[in-house]
Amino acid sequence: MSNIHKGEFSKHVRYNPDICPLIIELMGKGLTPTQVAAKLHISKDRFIDWASNPEYADFRESVKLGLTKCEAFWIEKGQKGILGELDKFKEATYKLYMAHNFNWAEKSEQKIESTNRVLSDEELENKIKVYLENLKNDGNPGK
């Protein structure tokens, strides 16, 4: 097992593709990229660098799937809260969390564009790049 999994810190931690399933698993439990980086004992900047590195396409794909699973996890929590299945559900806090982490906004604030098309790979990559840059710059991926 690599030093990442043992919790040992090294400023020379090397990328290991064996961590990709762990990223998907952790994000599927609602952990954000910053929380996953902390669990891996790497900096948020290193996490972002790996996700941005074309040589680590498997890592990038794991992060993309992880982000989808993370958002789905929190959507499910919100649905349960709205239906009264969760004690002490705080709708206002939930809305702030979703706005901060997933760029959610009130419908009156959203700019609605109906393009009826699927994003190209390049457009999707650009959106991910902006997300990662915002995360790296101020910790708020939702800008």
Secondary structure, 3 states (H helix, E strand, C coil): CCHHHHCCCCCCCCCCHHHHHHHHHHHHCCCCHHHHHHHCCCCHHHHHHHHHCHHHHHHHHHHHHHHHHHHHHHHHHHHHHHCCCCCCCCHHHHHHHHHHHHCCCCCCCCCCCCCCCCCCHHHHHHHHHHHHHHHHHHCCCCC
